Amino acid sequence: MASELPKFKYNYFLVYAPDVPNTQRLKHLPEHMVQNAPLFKGGTIKLGGGVLPPDSKTSDADVFQKVDGTFIVVRGESVEDIWEKLKKDVFYTSGEVWDHSKIVVKPAFLATADVKFE
C-alpha cells in the first residue's frame, strides 16, 4: 500500500535573473545586500547567489567580476507576490543589473533537511 506524499507547508519559487550587458552589479551590491538581509533573516529568501559563466569557478580570484546573473529561492504566496518583491530590489529598480525581459520566476519545492510539512 503506497503512502501519501507529504504536503509542503510553504510555497517556494526559483528566480533566475540574468544581468544586462555591462552590468553595474558591484556598484549596487552594498545596497542589494542591505535590502535583502531582513528577507534572509526572516526566512523569505531561503538561498541566493550569483550565477557564473560555464568556464568559471567559485574559487576564481575575480569571481565577483564574473557574475552574470542571480539565482534566488524565495518563499511567497504566488508568482505575482515574488514579482512584487523583485521589483523593489535595487538590482531591478536601477535598471543597471538585472535584464527585466529575461527574469524567470517558477514555482519550486525544496529538498533540504529543514523543509517543513503540515
Backbone bond lengths (Angstrom), bond angles and torsions (degrees), N, CA, C in turn:
res aa  C-N    CA-C-N  psi(-1)  N-CA   C-N-CA  omega(-1)  CA-C   N-CA-C  phi
1 M - - - 1.451 - - 1.534 109.20 -
2 A 1.302 116.34 122.94 1.469 120.88 -178.48 1.521 110.58 -74.90
3 S 1.318 115.05 138.23 1.461 118.64 177.62 1.529 109.45 -85.05
4 E 1.327 115.38 156.72 1.456 120.87 178.88 1.522 110.50 -73.81
5 L 1.307 116.20 143.47 1.459 120.13 176.49 1.520 109.38 -73.71
6 P 1.329 117.55 146.45 1.469 119.85 -179.49 1.527 111.09 -69.34
7 K 1.310 115.54 156.80 1.467 122.19 176.48 1.525 108.05 -100.54
8 F 1.315 116.21 128.67 1.463 120.49 179.73 1.522 110.43 -70.60
9 K 1.323 115.66 142.92 1.460 121.31 -179.28 1.530 111.77 -79.31
10 Y 1.327 117.55 -34.44 1.465 121.96 -175.91 1.524 111.02 -120.30
11 N 1.319 115.48 156.85 1.461 122.14 173.00 1.525 108.26 -98.01
12 Y 1.323 115.55 131.29 1.459 120.86 178.11 1.521 109.61 -122.24
13 F 1.321 114.16 156.23 1.453 121.23 -178.62 1.525 108.97 -137.70
14 L 1.321 115.17 144.79 1.455 121.92 175.94 1.523 107.67 -101.23
15 V 1.313 115.44 127.29 1.462 121.32 178.57 1.525 108.35 -113.54
16 Y 1.318 115.95 131.10 1.458 121.89 170.52 1.525 106.46 -122.27
17 A 1.321 115.82 119.23 1.461 121.72 -177.84 1.525 109.48 -125.16
18 P 1.339 117.92 96.05 1.461 120.00 177.35 1.525 110.91 -69.98
19 D 1.302 115.36 153.01 1.461 121.37 -179.44 1.529 111.51 -83.58
20 V 1.328 114.61 156.42 1.463 121.50 172.36 1.532 108.18 -74.28
21 P 1.333 117.49 158.74 1.467 118.83 172.94 1.533 109.42 -59.49
22 N 1.299 116.75 146.87 1.474 122.52 -178.92 1.527 111.96 55.79
23 T 1.304 115.36 41.78 1.463 121.66 -178.42 1.526 112.19 -54.05
24 Q 1.300 115.24 149.26 1.467 122.47 176.26 1.534 109.45 -108.96
25 R 1.317 116.32 37.86 1.463 123.86 -175.81 1.527 112.30 -53.45
26 L 1.321 117.71 -50.44 1.470 120.30 -175.73 1.525 111.77 -64.90
27 K 1.315 117.17 -32.06 1.465 122.05 177.31 1.534 110.82 -61.27
28 H 1.325 117.08 -38.21 1.466 121.90 -174.78 1.532 113.45 -100.58
29 L 1.331 117.30 -3.49 1.467 120.67 -175.77 1.527 114.05 -58.32
30 P 1.336 120.46 -45.47 1.471 118.65 -179.48 1.539 112.93 -57.90
31 E 1.330 117.11 -44.81 1.471 119.93 179.38 1.530 110.86 -66.65
32 H 1.320 116.81 -39.44 1.472 122.07 177.47 1.531 110.29 -58.06
33 M 1.328 116.65 -44.63 1.470 120.89 -179.39 1.529 111.27 -65.49
34 V 1.324 117.31 -42.35 1.471 121.44 178.57 1.526 110.22 -63.67
35 Q 1.330 117.35 -43.78 1.466 121.31 179.94 1.524 111.97 -61.47
36 N 1.324 116.65 -38.25 1.458 120.07 -172.23 1.523 114.62 -92.01
37 A 1.321 118.36 -14.02 1.469 120.54 179.88 1.529 112.42 -53.84
38 P 1.342 120.02 -46.75 1.470 118.99 179.14 1.531 113.19 -65.24
39 L 1.336 117.17 -30.04 1.464 120.47 178.76 1.527 111.02 -70.16
40 F 1.324 116.78 -34.97 1.467 120.57 173.86 1.521 110.18 -68.15
41 K 1.324 116.28 -49.04 1.472 120.83 -177.62 1.518 111.95 -61.19
42 G 1.328 117.06 -37.03 1.458 121.33 -178.73 1.517 114.25 -83.41
43 G 1.333 117.36 -5.07 1.460 120.52 177.72 1.517 114.82 88.32
44 T 1.334 118.02 2.74 1.464 120.01 177.95 1.525 110.20 -68.92
45 I 1.326 116.65 -46.61 1.464 120.29 173.28 1.518 107.29 -95.21
46 K 1.313 115.65 119.78 1.461 121.74 -179.02 1.527 111.03 -86.30
47 L 1.327 115.39 -37.22 1.461 121.23 -174.72 1.518 107.74 -161.27
48 G 1.296 116.52 145.00 1.454 119.46 176.91 1.510 110.55 -165.22
49 G 1.321 115.53 162.79 1.448 119.34 178.79 1.509 111.67 174.11
50 G 1.312 114.29 -172.54 1.453 120.97 -179.33 1.516 111.76 -91.67
51 V 1.318 115.06 150.82 1.460 122.75 175.67 1.524 107.14 -104.48
52 L 1.315 115.19 137.54 1.467 121.11 -176.87 1.523 111.39 -112.10
53 P 1.328 117.15 155.40 1.462 120.30 172.83 1.536 109.85 -62.48
54 P 1.332 117.58 155.53 1.470 121.21 -175.71 1.527 115.27 -57.13
55 D 1.321 118.18 -28.10 1.466 120.51 -177.61 1.530 112.85 -89.28
56 S 1.325 117.95 11.44 1.468 122.36 -178.37 1.516 111.15 -105.18
57 K 1.343 114.64 162.79 1.462 122.08 173.93 1.522 108.00 -133.19
58 T 1.316 116.47 151.02 1.464 119.50 179.32 1.518 111.83 -65.27
59 S 1.322 117.67 -18.93 1.461 121.08 179.62 1.534 112.94 -86.11
60 D 1.333 118.22 -3.23 1.466 120.97 178.23 1.526 110.10 -61.39
61 A 1.320 116.65 139.50 1.469 121.58 -178.54 1.529 112.05 -60.42
62 D 1.318 116.65 -32.98 1.468 120.81 -177.78 1.529 112.35 -104.48
63 V 1.326 116.23 31.80 1.465 121.37 -173.83 1.530 112.78 -56.03
64 F 1.326 118.46 -38.92 1.466 120.36 -176.99 1.528 112.22 -68.95
65 Q 1.323 117.20 -27.92 1.457 120.62 177.12 1.530 111.56 -76.98
66 K 1.332 117.23 -17.71 1.461 121.35 -177.04 1.528 113.77 -91.24
67 V 1.315 117.86 -14.07 1.467 120.83 -176.62 1.525 109.54 -57.20
68 D 1.338 115.80 131.08 1.468 119.39 -179.96 1.530 112.83 -126.01
69 G 1.323 115.85 19.34 1.459 119.82 177.85 1.514 110.90 175.77
70 T 1.325 115.10 178.22 1.459 122.77 -177.62 1.520 109.41 -129.12
71 F 1.339 116.28 143.83 1.461 120.32 167.43 1.521 107.38 -122.97
72 I 1.324 116.06 143.07 1.460 121.51 179.70 1.520 108.27 -142.31
73 V 1.318 116.53 137.34 1.462 122.00 166.93 1.516 105.10 -108.11
74 V 1.327 115.68 116.57 1.462 121.00 -170.85 1.531 111.22 -129.91
75 R 1.322 115.12 142.80 1.463 121.47 178.15 1.522 108.72 -89.71
76 G 1.324 116.26 138.12 1.458 120.71 178.41 1.510 110.88 -169.57
77 E 1.313 115.57 -178.64 1.465 121.16 -177.81 1.524 113.05 -91.15
78 S 1.331 116.52 -30.97 1.461 120.13 -174.55 1.530 109.54 -160.42
79 V 1.319 115.36 169.18 1.461 120.30 175.27 1.529 109.65 -59.02
80 E 1.328 116.36 -40.41 1.468 120.83 179.53 1.529 111.13 -62.44
81 D 1.321 116.56 -40.05 1.468 121.98 177.32 1.529 110.41 -59.92
82 I 1.309 116.60 -42.76 1.464 120.88 179.91 1.530 109.99 -65.92
83 W 1.329 117.25 -42.49 1.464 120.06 177.55 1.522 111.40 -58.92
84 E 1.332 117.25 -39.71 1.471 120.55 177.25 1.523 110.63 -58.75
85 K 1.320 116.65 -43.28 1.464 121.22 179.07 1.533 110.78 -64.86
86 L 1.326 116.49 -46.39 1.467 120.70 -178.14 1.527 111.81 -60.35
87 K 1.311 116.40 -39.95 1.468 120.90 -175.92 1.523 113.00 -69.91
88 K 1.334 117.77 -7.36 1.467 122.12 175.82 1.530 111.97 -95.50
89 D 1.323 117.22 -11.87 1.462 122.04 -177.01 1.526 110.27 -76.83
90 V 1.315 116.98 138.98 1.465 121.36 179.88 1.531 111.70 -60.62
91 F 1.319 117.94 -28.10 1.462 119.46 176.42 1.532 110.36 -64.39
92 Y 1.321 117.01 -25.56 1.466 122.06 176.11 1.527 110.74 -89.82
93 T 1.337 116.39 -52.88 1.471 120.83 -172.19 1.528 113.36 -64.63
94 S 1.320 117.28 -30.48 1.472 120.01 -179.04 1.523 111.95 -68.63
95 G 1.328 116.80 -27.31 1.459 120.44 -174.46 1.516 112.96 71.30
96 E 1.342 116.49 6.55 1.466 120.75 -175.81 1.531 113.82 -110.66
97 V 1.332 117.18 1.86 1.462 118.49 -177.81 1.531 110.33 -124.33
98 W 1.322 118.34 -73.11 1.465 120.56 -176.51 1.522 111.84 -80.78
99 D 1.324 115.15 140.42 1.460 122.01 174.10 1.531 107.44 -83.31
100 H 1.319 116.98 102.23 1.467 122.38 -174.71 1.523 112.88 -53.59
101 S 1.313 117.53 -35.55 1.465 121.15 -175.75 1.529 113.08 -75.89
102 K 1.330 117.55 -10.92 1.467 119.99 -176.32 1.526 113.99 -115.03
103 I 1.328 117.85 2.25 1.471 120.35 179.95 1.524 109.27 -68.62
104 V 1.329 115.42 135.78 1.465 122.31 178.72 1.523 108.40 -119.79
105 V 1.341 116.16 131.52 1.466 122.53 175.13 1.519 106.77 -125.78
106 K 1.350 116.45 119.61 1.463 120.75 -178.51 1.519 110.20 -132.54
107 P 1.341 117.61 140.12 1.464 120.08 173.16 1.529 109.45 -60.77
108 A 1.326 115.86 144.38 1.468 121.16 -179.57 1.521 108.70 -151.82
109 F 1.320 116.93 162.05 1.462 119.15 170.87 1.509 108.81 -123.56
110 L 1.320 115.65 154.66 1.457 121.90 -174.86 1.516 111.03 -101.18
111 A 1.295 114.95 146.17 1.461 121.73 172.29 1.527 106.85 -121.25
112 T 1.325 115.31 81.59 1.459 121.64 178.44 1.517 108.78 -132.09
113 A 1.311 115.88 167.51 1.462 120.70 -177.17 1.521 112.90 -64.56
114 D 1.329 117.68 -26.71 1.466 119.25 -175.84 1.529 114.34 -103.83
115 V 1.338 117.96 19.02 1.462 120.73 175.21 1.523 108.62 -64.91
116 K 1.331 116.15 137.66 1.464 120.65 -178.51 1.524 110.09 -106.14
117 F 1.325 114.85 136.86 1.457 121.99 176.56 1.516 108.86 -116.52
118 E 1.332 116.29 156.50 1.465 120.18 177.17 1.511 110.31 -74.72
